[in-house]
Amino acid sequence: MGKFFRRIGEFFGEVRAELKKVVFPGRSETLGSTAVVIVFVLILGVYLSIVDGLWLNVVGMIIR
């Protein structure tokens, strides 16, 4: 049982060491990345709406 707790301690020590290596983005980088994601989602939404509308018309013509 002692080996188990020692391994848990080693694990959390390694986790702490890895977290010290993490570089978090600054405010400007975060805002820039967020803007890119929002623009991409809007463009993709418009594209999918157009494609959906086209397929709706095509399927409607086939069914009639």
CHARMM internal coordinates of N, CA and C (Angstrom, degrees):
IC EDIT
DIST 1 N 1 CA 1.4531
DIST 1 CA 1 C 1.5268
ANGL 1 N 1 CA 1 C 110.49
DIST 1 C 2 N 1.3229
ANGL 1 CA 1 C 2 N 117.62
DIHE 1 N 1 CA 1 C 2 N -31.58
DIST 2 N 2 CA 1.4557
ANGL 1 C 2 N 2 CA 121.45
DIHE 1 CA 1 C 2 N 2 CA 178.44
DIST 2 CA 2 C 1.5203
ANGL 2 N 2 CA 2 C 111.82
DIHE 1 C 2 N 2 CA 2 C -64.87
DIST 2 C 3 N 1.3445
ANGL 2 CA 2 C 3 N 115.30
DIHE 2 N 2 CA 2 C 3 N -35.33
DIST 3 N 3 CA 1.4670
ANGL 2 C 3 N 3 CA 119.83
DIHE 2 CA 2 C 3 N 3 CA 179.23
DIST 3 CA 3 C 1.5369
ANGL 3 N 3 CA 3 C 110.08
DIHE 2 C 3 N 3 CA 3 C -66.11
DIST 3 C 4 N 1.3205
ANGL 3 CA 3 C 4 N 115.27
DIHE 3 N 3 CA 3 C 4 N -35.77
DIST 4 N 4 CA 1.4617
ANGL 3 C 4 N 4 CA 120.73
DIHE 3 CA 3 C 4 N 4 CA 179.30
DIST 4 CA 4 C 1.5311
ANGL 4 N 4 CA 4 C 110.74
DIHE 3 C 4 N 4 CA 4 C -61.79
DIST 4 C 5 N 1.3112
ANGL 4 CA 4 C 5 N 117.60
DIHE 4 N 4 CA 4 C 5 N -48.95
DIST 5 N 5 CA 1.4606
ANGL 4 C 5 N 5 CA 121.34
DIHE 4 CA 4 C 5 N 5 CA -178.95
DIST 5 CA 5 C 1.5281
ANGL 5 N 5 CA 5 C 111.71
DIHE 4 C 5 N 5 CA 5 C -67.94
DIST 5 C 6 N 1.3195
ANGL 5 CA 5 C 6 N 116.43
DIHE 5 N 5 CA 5 C 6 N -33.23
DIST 6 N 6 CA 1.4634
ANGL 5 C 6 N 6 CA 120.01
DIHE 5 CA 5 C 6 N 6 CA 177.62
DIST 6 CA 6 C 1.5239
ANGL 6 N 6 CA 6 C 109.75
DIHE 5 C 6 N 6 CA 6 C -65.89
DIST 6 C 7 N 1.3414
ANGL 6 CA 6 C 7 N 116.89
DIHE 6 N 6 CA 6 C 7 N -41.52
DIST 7 N 7 CA 1.4646
ANGL 6 C 7 N 7 CA 120.64
DIHE 6 CA 6 C 7 N 7 CA 179.38
DIST 7 CA 7 C 1.5306
ANGL 7 N 7 CA 7 C 110.88
DIHE 6 C 7 N 7 CA 7 C -66.63
DIST 7 C 8 N 1.3254
ANGL 7 CA 7 C 8 N 117.59
DIHE 7 N 7 CA 7 C 8 N -35.79
DIST 8 N 8 CA 1.4675
ANGL 7 C 8 N 8 CA 120.55
DIHE 7 CA 7 C 8 N 8 CA 176.38
DIST 8 CA 8 C 1.5263
ANGL 8 N 8 CA 8 C 109.43
DIHE 7 C 8 N 8 CA 8 C -64.28
DIST 8 C 9 N 1.3186
ANGL 8 CA 8 C 9 N 116.63
DIHE 8 N 8 CA 8 C 9 N -43.16
DIST 9 N 9 CA 1.4639
ANGL 8 C 9 N 9 CA 120.61
DIHE 8 CA 8 C 9 N 9 CA 177.60
DIST 9 CA 9 C 1.5127
ANGL 9 N 9 CA 9 C 111.68
DIHE 8 C 9 N 9 CA 9 C -61.39
DIST 9 C 10 N 1.3343
ANGL 9 CA 9 C 10 N 116.95
DIHE 9 N 9 CA 9 C 10 N -41.88
DIST 10 N 10 CA 1.4666
ANGL 9 C 10 N 10 CA 120.84
DIHE 9 CA 9 C 10 N 10 CA 177.71
DIST 10 CA 10 C 1.5269
ANGL 10 N 10 CA 10 C 110.62
DIHE 9 C 10 N 10 CA 10 C -63.24
DIST 10 C 11 N 1.3324
ANGL 10 CA 10 C 11 N 115.56
DIHE 10 N 10 CA 10 C 11 N -41.31
DIST 11 N 11 CA 1.4599
ANGL 10 C 11 N 11 CA 120.01
DIHE 10 CA 10 C 11 N 11 CA -179.81
DIST 11 CA 11 C 1.5285
ANGL 11 N 11 CA 11 C 110.60
DIHE 10 C 11 N 11 CA 11 C -59.56
DIST 11 C 12 N 1.3300
ANGL 11 CA 11 C 12 N 116.99
DIHE 11 N 11 CA 11 C 12 N -50.06
DIST 12 N 12 CA 1.4600
ANGL 11 C 12 N 12 CA 119.59
DIHE 11 CA 11 C 12 N 12 CA -179.04
DIST 12 CA 12 C 1.5209
ANGL 12 N 12 CA 12 C 112.06
DIHE 11 C 12 N 12 CA 12 C -67.44
DIST 12 C 13 N 1.3129
ANGL 12 CA 12 C 13 N 117.67
DIHE 12 N 12 CA 12 C 13 N -29.44
DIST 13 N 13 CA 1.4619
ANGL 12 C 13 N 13 CA 120.57
DIHE 12 CA 12 C 13 N 13 CA 173.82
DIST 13 CA 13 C 1.5169
ANGL 13 N 13 CA 13 C 111.29
DIHE 12 C 13 N 13 CA 13 C -64.49
DIST 13 C 14 N 1.3429
ANGL 13 CA 13 C 14 N 116.29
DIHE 13 N 13 CA 13 C 14 N -41.64
DIST 14 N 14 CA 1.4588
ANGL 13 C 14 N 14 CA 120.95
DIHE 13 CA 13 C 14 N 14 CA 177.27
DIST 14 CA 14 C 1.5307
ANGL 14 N 14 CA 14 C 111.33
DIHE 13 C 14 N 14 CA 14 C -67.13
DIST 14 C 15 N 1.3273
ANGL 14 CA 14 C 15 N 115.93
DIHE 14 N 14 CA 14 C 15 N -38.37
DIST 15 N 15 CA 1.4656
ANGL 14 C 15 N 15 CA 119.88
DIHE 14 CA 14 C 15 N 15 CA 177.88
DIST 15 CA 15 C 1.5245
ANGL 15 N 15 CA 15 C 109.62
DIHE 14 C 15 N 15 CA 15 C -61.73
DIST 15 C 16 N 1.3188
ANGL 15 CA 15 C 16 N 117.35
DIHE 15 N 15 CA 15 C 16 N -45.62
DIST 16 N 16 CA 1.4679
ANGL 15 C 16 N 16 CA 122.04
DIHE 15 CA 15 C 16 N 16 CA 179.49
DIST 16 CA 16 C 1.5344
ANGL 16 N 16 CA 16 C 110.30
DIHE 15 C 16 N 16 CA 16 C -60.60
DIST 16 C 17 N 1.3392
ANGL 16 CA 16 C 17 N 116.65
DIHE 16 N 16 CA 16 C 17 N -41.87
DIST 17 N 17 CA 1.4685
ANGL 16 C 17 N 17 CA 120.61
DIHE 16 CA 16 C 17 N 17 CA 179.86
DIST 17 CA 17 C 1.5316
ANGL 17 N 17 CA 17 C 110.70
DIHE 16 C 17 N 17 CA 17 C -64.42
DIST 17 C 18 N 1.3219
ANGL 17 CA 17 C 18 N 117.69
DIHE 17 N 17 CA 17 C 18 N -40.45
DIST 18 N 18 CA 1.4650
ANGL 17 C 18 N 18 CA 120.63
DIHE 17 CA 17 C 18 N 18 CA 179.65
DIST 18 CA 18 C 1.5228
ANGL 18 N 18 CA 18 C 111.04
DIHE 17 C 18 N 18 CA 18 C -69.07
DIST 18 C 19 N 1.3301
ANGL 18 CA 18 C 19 N 117.43
DIHE 18 N 18 CA 18 C 19 N -37.49
DIST 19 N 19 CA 1.4623
ANGL 18 C 19 N 19 CA 120.06
DIHE 18 CA 18 C 19 N 19 CA 179.72
DIST 19 CA 19 C 1.5225
ANGL 19 N 19 CA 19 C 111.95
DIHE 18 C 19 N 19 CA 19 C -66.51
DIST 19 C 20 N 1.3194
ANGL 19 CA 19 C 20 N 117.47
DIHE 19 N 19 CA 19 C 20 N -26.25
DIST 20 N 20 CA 1.4656
ANGL 19 C 20 N 20 CA 120.06
DIHE 19 CA 19 C 20 N 20 CA 176.87
DIST 20 CA 20 C 1.5225
ANGL 20 N 20 CA 20 C 111.20
DIHE 19 C 20 N 20 CA 20 C -69.96
DIST 20 C 21 N 1.3367
ANGL 20 CA 20 C 21 N 117.56
DIHE 20 N 20 CA 20 C 21 N -21.51
DIST 21 N 21 CA 1.4579
ANGL 20 C 21 N 21 CA 122.07
DIHE 20 CA 20 C 21 N 21 CA -179.98
DIST 21 CA 21 C 1.5305
ANGL 21 N 21 CA 21 C 112.35
DIHE 20 C 21 N 21 CA 21 C -83.49
DIST 21 C 22 N 1.3313
ANGL 21 CA 21 C 22 N 117.54
DIHE 21 N 21 CA 21 C 22 N -14.96
DIST 22 N 22 CA 1.4592
ANGL 21 C 22 N 22 CA 121.76
DIHE 21 CA 21 C 22 N 22 CA -175.66
DIST 22 CA 22 C 1.5218
ANGL 22 N 22 CA 22 C 109.92
DIHE 21 C 22 N 22 CA 22 C -69.89
DIST 22 C 23 N 1.3302
ANGL 22 CA 22 C 23 N 115.23
DIHE 22 N 22 CA 22 C 23 N 134.34
DIST 23 N 23 CA 1.4642
ANGL 22 C 23 N 23 CA 121.14
DIHE 22 CA 22 C 23 N 23 CA 175.42
DIST 23 CA 23 C 1.5290
ANGL 23 N 23 CA 23 C 106.89
DIHE 22 C 23 N 23 CA 23 C -112.82
DIST 23 C 24 N 1.3132
ANGL 23 CA 23 C 24 N 115.92
DIHE 23 N 23 CA 23 C 24 N 112.76
DIST 24 N 24 CA 1.4524
ANGL 23 C 24 N 24 CA 120.26
DIHE 23 CA 23 C 24 N 24 CA -179.05
DIST 24 CA 24 C 1.5288
ANGL 24 N 24 CA 24 C 109.40
DIHE 23 C 24 N 24 CA 24 C -83.61
DIST 24 C 25 N 1.3487
ANGL 24 CA 24 C 25 N 117.18
DIHE 24 N 24 CA 24 C 25 N 144.14
DIST 25 N 25 CA 1.4580
ANGL 24 C 25 N 25 CA 119.84
DIHE 24 CA 24 C 25 N 25 CA -178.84
DIST 25 CA 25 C 1.5279
ANGL 25 N 25 CA 25 C 110.99
DIHE 24 C 25 N 25 CA 25 C -70.32
DIST 25 C 26 N 1.3219
ANGL 25 CA 25 C 26 N 114.78
DIHE 25 N 25 CA 25 C 26 N 152.64
DIST 26 N 26 CA 1.4551
ANGL 25 C 26 N 26 CA 120.43
DIHE 25 CA 25 C 26 N 26 CA 177.08
DIST 26 CA 26 C 1.5187
ANGL 26 N 26 CA 26 C 110.94
DIHE 25 C 26 N 26 CA 26 C -79.67
DIST 26 C 27 N 1.3160
ANGL 26 CA 26 C 27 N 115.66
DIHE 26 N 26 CA 26 C 27 N 177.86
DIST 27 N 27 CA 1.4566
ANGL 26 C 27 N 27 CA 121.20
DIHE 26 CA 26 C 27 N 27 CA -177.93
DIST 27 CA 27 C 1.5271
ANGL 27 N 27 CA 27 C 111.46
DIHE 26 C 27 N 27 CA 27 C -61.86
DIST 27 C 28 N 1.3229
ANGL 27 CA 27 C 28 N 117.83
DIHE 27 N 27 CA 27 C 28 N -46.21
DIST 28 N 28 CA 1.4685
ANGL 27 C 28 N 28 CA 120.42
DIHE 27 CA 27 C 28 N 28 CA -176.75
DIST 28 CA 28 C 1.5305
ANGL 28 N 28 CA 28 C 111.25
DIHE 27 C 28 N 28 CA 28 C -65.81
DIST 28 C 29 N 1.3202
ANGL 28 CA 28 C 29 N 117.12
DIHE 28 N 28 CA 28 C 29 N -39.51
DIST 29 N 29 CA 1.4715
ANGL 28 C 29 N 29 CA 119.87
DIHE 28 CA 28 C 29 N 29 CA 178.41
DIST 29 CA 29 C 1.5245
ANGL 29 N 29 CA 29 C 110.90
DIHE 28 C 29 N 29 CA 29 C -66.07
DIST 29 C 30 N 1.3294
ANGL 29 CA 29 C 30 N 116.32
DIHE 29 N 29 CA 29 C 30 N -39.86
DIST 30 N 30 CA 1.4610
ANGL 29 C 30 N 30 CA 120.45
DIHE 29 CA 29 C 30 N 30 CA 178.63
DIST 30 CA 30 C 1.5263
ANGL 30 N 30 CA 30 C 110.89
DIHE 29 C 30 N 30 CA 30 C -64.73
DIST 30 C 31 N 1.3223
ANGL 30 CA 30 C 31 N 117.13
DIHE 30 N 30 CA 30 C 31 N -44.48
DIST 31 N 31 CA 1.4658
ANGL 30 C 31 N 31 CA 120.41
DIHE 30 CA 30 C 31 N 31 CA 178.95
DIST 31 CA 31 C 1.5273
ANGL 31 N 31 CA 31 C 111.20
DIHE 30 C 31 N 31 CA 31 C -64.42
DIST 31 C 32 N 1.3329
ANGL 31 CA 31 C 32 N 116.77
DIHE 31 N 31 CA 31 C 32 N -40.85
DIST 32 N 32 CA 1.4658
ANGL 31 C 32 N 32 CA 119.97
DIHE 31 CA 31 C 32 N 32 CA 178.20
DIST 32 CA 32 C 1.5149
ANGL 32 N 32 CA 32 C 112.26
DIHE 31 C 32 N 32 CA 32 C -62.96
DIST 32 C 33 N 1.3229
ANGL 32 CA 32 C 33 N 116.75
DIHE 32 N 32 CA 32 C 33 N -44.17
DIST 33 N 33 CA 1.4698
ANGL 32 C 33 N 33 CA 120.67
DIHE 32 CA 32 C 33 N 33 CA 179.31
DIST 33 CA 33 C 1.5291
ANGL 33 N 33 CA 33 C 110.77
DIHE 32 C 33 N 33 CA 33 C -65.49
DIST 33 C 34 N 1.3188
ANGL 33 CA 33 C 34 N 116.36
DIHE 33 N 33 CA 33 C 34 N -39.00
DIST 34 N 34 CA 1.4618
ANGL 33 C 34 N 34 CA 120.29
DIHE 33 CA 33 C 34 N 34 CA 178.86
DIST 34 CA 34 C 1.5232
ANGL 34 N 34 CA 34 C 110.43
DIHE 33 C 34 N 34 CA 34 C -64.23
DIST 34 C 35 N 1.3221
ANGL 34 CA 34 C 35 N 117.41
DIHE 34 N 34 CA 34 C 35 N -41.60
DIST 35 N 35 CA 1.4641
ANGL 34 C 35 N 35 CA 121.10
DIHE 34 CA 34 C 35 N 35 CA 178.68
DIST 35 CA 35 C 1.5285
ANGL 35 N 35 CA 35 C 110.86
DIHE 34 C 35 N 35 CA 35 C -62.57
DIST 35 C 36 N 1.3161
ANGL 35 CA 35 C 36 N 116.88
DIHE 35 N 35 CA 35 C 36 N -42.14
DIST 36 N 36 CA 1.4726
ANGL 35 C 36 N 36 CA 120.42
DIHE 35 CA 35 C 36 N 36 CA 178.49
DIST 36 CA 36 C 1.5246
ANGL 36 N 36 CA 36 C 110.52
DIHE 35 C 36 N 36 CA 36 C -61.58
DIST 36 C 37 N 1.3181
ANGL 36 CA 36 C 37 N 117.41
DIHE 36 N 36 CA 36 C 37 N -43.09
DIST 37 N 37 CA 1.4707
ANGL 36 C 37 N 37 CA 121.00
DIHE 36 CA 36 C 37 N 37 CA -179.67
DIST 37 CA 37 C 1.5226
ANGL 37 N 37 CA 37 C 110.46
DIHE 36 C 37 N 37 CA 37 C -65.20
DIST 37 C 38 N 1.3243
ANGL 37 CA 37 C 38 N 117.78
DIHE 37 N 37 CA 37 C 38 N -43.58
DIST 38 N 38 CA 1.4652
ANGL 37 C 38 N 38 CA 120.73
DIHE 37 CA 37 C 38 N 38 CA -179.10
DIST 38 CA 38 C 1.5288
ANGL 38 N 38 CA 38 C 110.73
DIHE 37 C 38 N 38 CA 38 C -63.51
DIST 38 C 39 N 1.3372
ANGL 38 CA 38 C 39 N 117.46
DIHE 38 N 38 CA 38 C 39 N -44.72
DIST 39 N 39 CA 1.4695
ANGL 38 C 39 N 39 CA 120.87
DIHE 38 CA 38 C 39 N 39 CA 179.20
DIST 39 CA 39 C 1.5234
ANGL 39 N 39 CA 39 C 110.27
DIHE 38 C 39 N 39 CA 39 C -62.98
DIST 39 C 40 N 1.3305
ANGL 39 CA 39 C 40 N 117.18
DIHE 39 N 39 CA 39 C 40 N -43.39
DIST 40 N 40 CA 1.4635
ANGL 39 C 40 N 40 CA 120.72
DIHE 39 CA 39 C 40 N 40 CA 179.59
DIST 40 CA 40 C 1.5287
ANGL 40 N 40 CA 40 C 111.07
DIHE 39 C 40 N 40 CA 40 C -61.80
DIST 40 C 41 N 1.3233
ANGL 40 CA 40 C 41 N 117.21
DIHE 40 N 40 CA 40 C 41 N -42.89
DIST 41 N 41 CA 1.4718
ANGL 40 C 41 N 41 CA 121.04
DIHE 40 CA 40 C 41 N 41 CA -179.97
DIST 41 CA 41 C 1.5229
ANGL 41 N 41 CA 41 C 110.42
DIHE 40 C 41 N 41 CA 41 C -64.51
DIST 41 C 42 N 1.3308
ANGL 41 CA 41 C 42 N 117.10
DIHE 41 N 41 CA 41 C 42 N -40.73
DIST 42 N 42 CA 1.4704
ANGL 41 C 42 N 42 CA 119.66
DIHE 41 CA 41 C 42 N 42 CA 178.35
DIST 42 CA 42 C 1.5238
ANGL 42 N 42 CA 42 C 111.40
DIHE 41 C 42 N 42 CA 42 C -64.05
DIST 42 C 43 N 1.3300
ANGL 42 CA 42 C 43 N 116.71
DIHE 42 N 42 CA 42 C 43 N -44.96
DIST 43 N 43 CA 1.4715
ANGL 42 C 43 N 43 CA 120.35
DIHE 42 CA 42 C 43 N 43 CA 178.83
DIST 43 CA 43 C 1.5240
ANGL 43 N 43 CA 43 C 110.63
DIHE 42 C 43 N 43 CA 43 C -62.19
DIST 43 C 44 N 1.3236
ANGL 43 CA 43 C 44 N 116.79
DIHE 43 N 43 CA 43 C 44 N -45.09
DIST 44 N 44 CA 1.4591
ANGL 43 C 44 N 44 CA 120.37
DIHE 43 CA 43 C 44 N 44 CA 179.48
DIST 44 CA 44 C 1.5292
ANGL 44 N 44 CA 44 C 111.36
DIHE 43 C 44 N 44 CA 44 C -64.19
DIST 44 C 45 N 1.3329
ANGL 44 CA 44 C 45 N 117.01
DIHE 44 N 44 CA 44 C 45 N -37.86
DIST 45 N 45 CA 1.4636
ANGL 44 C 45 N 45 CA 120.60
DIHE 44 CA 44 C 45 N 45 CA 177.74
DIST 45 CA 45 C 1.5090
ANGL 45 N 45 CA 45 C 112.13
DIHE 44 C 45 N 45 CA 45 C -63.32
DIST 45 C 46 N 1.3391
ANGL 45 CA 45 C 46 N 117.28
DIHE 45 N 45 CA 45 C 46 N -42.62
DIST 46 N 46 CA 1.4672
ANGL 45 C 46 N 46 CA 120.99
DIHE 45 CA 45 C 46 N 46 CA 178.13
DIST 46 CA 46 C 1.5326
ANGL 46 N 46 CA 46 C 109.62
DIHE 45 C 46 N 46 CA 46 C -64.88
DIST 46 C 47 N 1.3138
ANGL 46 CA 46 C 47 N 116.76
DIHE 46 N 46 CA 46 C 47 N -45.03
DIST 47 N 47 CA 1.4636
ANGL 46 C 47 N 47 CA 121.00
DIHE 46 CA 46 C 47 N 47 CA 179.28
DIST 47 CA 47 C 1.5317
ANGL 47 N 47 CA 47 C 111.17
DIHE 46 C 47 N 47 CA 47 C -58.95
DIST 47 C 48 N 1.3313
ANGL 47 CA 47 C 48 N 116.56
DIHE 47 N 47 CA 47 C 48 N -48.30
DIST 48 N 48 CA 1.4663
ANGL 47 C 48 N 48 CA 119.83
DIHE 47 CA 47 C 48 N 48 CA -178.83
DIST 48 CA 48 C 1.5248
ANGL 48 N 48 CA 48 C 111.55
DIHE 47 C 48 N 48 CA 48 C -66.03
DIST 48 C 49 N 1.3249
ANGL 48 CA 48 C 49 N 117.91
DIHE 48 N 48 CA 48 C 49 N -33.64
DIST 49 N 49 CA 1.4668
ANGL 48 C 49 N 49 CA 120.74
DIHE 48 CA 48 C 49 N 49 CA 177.22
DIST 49 CA 49 C 1.5275
ANGL 49 N 49 CA 49 C 110.37
DIHE 48 C 49 N 49 CA 49 C -64.69
DIST 49 C 50 N 1.3266
ANGL 49 CA 49 C 50 N 116.78
DIHE 49 N 49 CA 49 C 50 N -42.79
DIST 50 N 50 CA 1.4631
ANGL 49 C 50 N 50 CA 121.17
DIHE 49 CA 49 C 50 N 50 CA 178.98
DIST 50 CA 50 C 1.5253
ANGL 50 N 50 CA 50 C 110.68
DIHE 49 C 50 N 50 CA 50 C -64.16
DIST 50 C 51 N 1.3253
ANGL 50 CA 50 C 51 N 116.55
DIHE 50 N 50 CA 50 C 51 N -47.79
DIST 51 N 51 CA 1.4689
ANGL 50 C 51 N 51 CA 120.49
DIHE 50 CA 50 C 51 N 51 CA -179.95
DIST 51 CA 51 C 1.5317
ANGL 51 N 51 CA 51 C 110.21
DIHE 50 C 51 N 51 CA 51 C -62.94
DIST 51 C 52 N 1.3270
ANGL 51 CA 51 C 52 N 117.49
DIHE 51 N 51 CA 51 C 52 N -40.79
DIST 52 N 52 CA 1.4665
ANGL 51 C 52 N 52 CA 121.04
DIHE 51 CA 51 C 52 N 52 CA 178.96
DIST 52 CA 52 C 1.5296
ANGL 52 N 52 CA 52 C 110.27
DIHE 51 C 52 N 52 CA 52 C -62.75
DIST 52 C 53 N 1.3255
ANGL 52 CA 52 C 53 N 116.67
DIHE 52 N 52 CA 52 C 53 N -42.64
DIST 53 N 53 CA 1.4656
ANGL 52 C 53 N 53 CA 119.90
DIHE 52 CA 52 C 53 N 53 CA 179.17
DIST 53 CA 53 C 1.5170
ANGL 53 N 53 CA 53 C 111.73
DIHE 52 C 53 N 53 CA 53 C -63.67
DIST 53 C 54 N 1.3383
ANGL 53 CA 53 C 54 N 116.26
DIHE 53 N 53 CA 53 C 54 N -40.69
DIST 54 N 54 CA 1.4648
ANGL 53 C 54 N 54 CA 119.59
DIHE 53 CA 53 C 54 N 54 CA 178.27
DIST 54 CA 54 C 1.5253
ANGL 54 N 54 CA 54 C 111.06
DIHE 53 C 54 N 54 CA 54 C -63.44
DIST 54 C 55 N 1.3231
ANGL 54 CA 54 C 55 N 116.88
DIHE 54 N 54 CA 54 C 55 N -45.84
DIST 55 N 55 CA 1.4584
ANGL 54 C 55 N 55 CA 119.98
DIHE 54 CA 54 C 55 N 55 CA -179.68
DIST 55 CA 55 C 1.5262
ANGL 55 N 55 CA 55 C 111.27
DIHE 54 C 55 N 55 CA 55 C -66.10
DIST 55 C 56 N 1.3231
ANGL 55 CA 55 C 56 N 116.91
DIHE 55 N 55 CA 55 C 56 N -33.85
DIST 56 N 56 CA 1.4603
ANGL 55 C 56 N 56 CA 120.59
DIHE 55 CA 55 C 56 N 56 CA 177.11
DIST 56 CA 56 C 1.5239
ANGL 56 N 56 CA 56 C 109.86
DIHE 55 C 56 N 56 CA 56 C -61.66
DIST 56 C 57 N 1.3284
ANGL 56 CA 56 C 57 N 117.07
DIHE 56 N 56 CA 56 C 57 N -43.79
DIST 57 N 57 CA 1.4699
ANGL 56 C 57 N 57 CA 120.49
DIHE 56 CA 56 C 57 N 57 CA 178.27
DIST 57 CA 57 C 1.5227
ANGL 57 N 57 CA 57 C 111.60
DIHE 56 C 57 N 57 CA 57 C -66.70
DIST 57 C 58 N 1.3408
ANGL 57 CA 57 C 58 N 117.35
DIHE 57 N 57 CA 57 C 58 N -41.94
DIST 58 N 58 CA 1.4619
ANGL 57 C 58 N 58 CA 120.59
DIHE 57 CA 57 C 58 N 58 CA -179.44
DIST 58 CA 58 C 1.5195
ANGL 58 N 58 CA 58 C 110.26
DIHE 57 C 58 N 58 CA 58 C -63.41
DIST 58 C 59 N 1.3130
ANGL 58 CA 58 C 59 N 117.48
DIHE 58 N 58 CA 58 C 59 N -46.33
DIST 59 N 59 CA 1.4652
ANGL 58 C 59 N 59 CA 120.83
DIHE 58 CA 58 C 59 N 59 CA -179.82
DIST 59 CA 59 C 1.5334
ANGL 59 N 59 CA 59 C 109.82
DIHE 58 C 59 N 59 CA 59 C -66.41
DIST 59 C 60 N 1.3191
ANGL 59 CA 59 C 60 N 117.21
DIHE 59 N 59 CA 59 C 60 N -37.47
DIST 60 N 60 CA 1.4612
ANGL 59 C 60 N 60 CA 120.65
DIHE 59 CA 59 C 60 N 60 CA 177.64
DIST 60 CA 60 C 1.5066
ANGL 60 N 60 CA 60 C 111.59
DIHE 59 C 60 N 60 CA 60 C -61.69
DIST 60 C 61 N 1.3377
ANGL 60 CA 60 C 61 N 118.10
DIHE 60 N 60 CA 60 C 61 N -40.76
DIST 61 N 61 CA 1.4743
ANGL 60 C 61 N 61 CA 121.32
DIHE 60 CA 60 C 61 N 61 CA 177.86
DIST 61 CA 61 C 1.5243
ANGL 61 N 61 CA 61 C 110.94
DIHE 60 C 61 N 61 CA 61 C -66.28
DIST 61 C 62 N 1.3174
ANGL 61 CA 61 C 62 N 117.12
DIHE 61 N 61 CA 61 C 62 N -37.40
DIST 62 N 62 CA 1.4629
ANGL 61 C 62 N 62 CA 120.92
DIHE 61 CA 61 C 62 N 62 CA -179.14
DIST 62 CA 62 C 1.5222
ANGL 62 N 62 CA 62 C 110.50
DIHE 61 C 62 N 62 CA 62 C -68.09
DIST 62 C 63 N 1.3174
ANGL 62 CA 62 C 63 N 116.74
DIHE 62 N 62 CA 62 C 63 N -39.82
DIST 63 N 63 CA 1.4729
ANGL 62 C 63 N 63 CA 120.84
DIHE 62 CA 62 C 63 N 63 CA -176.36
DIST 63 CA 63 C 1.5266
ANGL 63 N 63 CA 63 C 110.98
DIHE 62 C 63 N 63 CA 63 C -71.10
DIST 63 C 64 N 1.3123
ANGL 63 CA 63 C 64 N 117.49
DIHE 63 N 63 CA 63 C 64 N -34.82
DIST 64 N 64 CA 1.4836
ANGL 63 C 64 N 64 CA 119.93
DIHE 63 CA 63 C 64 N 64 CA -177.08
DIST 64 CA 64 C 1.4645
ANGL 64 N 64 CA 64 C 111.28
DIHE 63 C 64 N 64 CA 64 C -66.55
END
COOR INIT
IC SEED 1 N 1 CA 1 C
IC BUILD
